[in-house]
């Protein structure tokens, strides 16, 4: 049971209360802005390396630092959303993110910058606390749509971070990217503190027991395990595409520069438009159809992407289709898992997102092996194989 108090709460029952459009959009912005913090450094690695006199390989460790910080927080920090009051937790983490970003902006050495970026990764996990917060504020009749809208913000943050970082760095330098992001975090921390109602914690246990209970949920809920596996498949396909597409676009026959390559992230933003629709379908009981169609479309996207090795039109179409499929699948999965254990939505999120993160990590490693040996065609075969695996998981008999 998740009770809410505060001005503007329509009801304390999940079936009749409503979150409201303004709060939904606020949490979407929080998710997008927080997760974008992890990706700002990616298009700036060469510039940062030159500033500190280190090579591209060393500069690339900034990405590793942020991902390690984020993964650590997924496992150890996100479950606190069930133990602590979520509004306060979100606002505190946003403030901590602002401090981490400010440290990155003013870092006098590469080592200190890497440490600050790792802290940015840790605090950016607030995005995964905001999603179950939105689910708890929403009524049963609107939860899928609300989660879909909030997840749209998260996808916009992931795909738009590169473009934003490039433009800001072009105008004011790379330090300005982190500085501006710090200012955004401060603003959001204040708005969340005064713009959202208080959410009563759903657990009153110790922190070690809270962490152990995540594994207990995974053991007890077969549907959660299945959705976790499908989350790994979807994020695997997403990561395969966005890891390898830079290699493709930078080489013949395209030979694009970093600025144009970064703009391809905008093609993926179409997936953000699909999220609310997928959420509405889930609210109306059509989640099974969404997953089935989504997995088939995910597989079909790799055929388009395969043609994209020689056709820019096919490549863009494939990017759009894959992101539409992945976003639809993600929303459908989350609508189901949040209904499995309403009192443990943060811990369910930990299990689900950690599985997705693991799938993305394995996919990224696979691309590093496949692309040098078999090129773009091999990457597309790998992506199609992962999508087929997803179909197999979906159609296996339920236990």
Secondary structure, 3 states (H helix, E strand, C coil): CCCEECCCCCCCCCCCCCCCHHHHHHHHHHHHHHHHHHHCCHHHHHHHHHHHCCCHHHHCHHHHHHHHHHHHHHHHCHHHHHCCCHHHHHHHHHHHHHHHHHHHHCCCCHHHHHHHHHHHHHHHHHHHHHHHHHHHHCCCCCHHHHHHHHHHHHHHHHHHHHHHHHHHHHHHCHHHHHHHHHHHHHHHHHHHHHHCCEECCCCCCCHHHHHHHHHHHHHHCHHHHHHHHHHHHHHHHHHHHHHHHHHHHHCCCCCCCHHHHHHHHHHHHHHHHHHHHHHHHHHCCCHHHHHHHHHHHHHHHHHHHHHCCCCHHHHHHHHHHHHHHHHHHHHHHHHHHHHHCHHHHHHHHHHHHHHHHHHHHHHHHHHHHHHHHHHHHHHHHHHHHHHHHHHHHHHCCCC
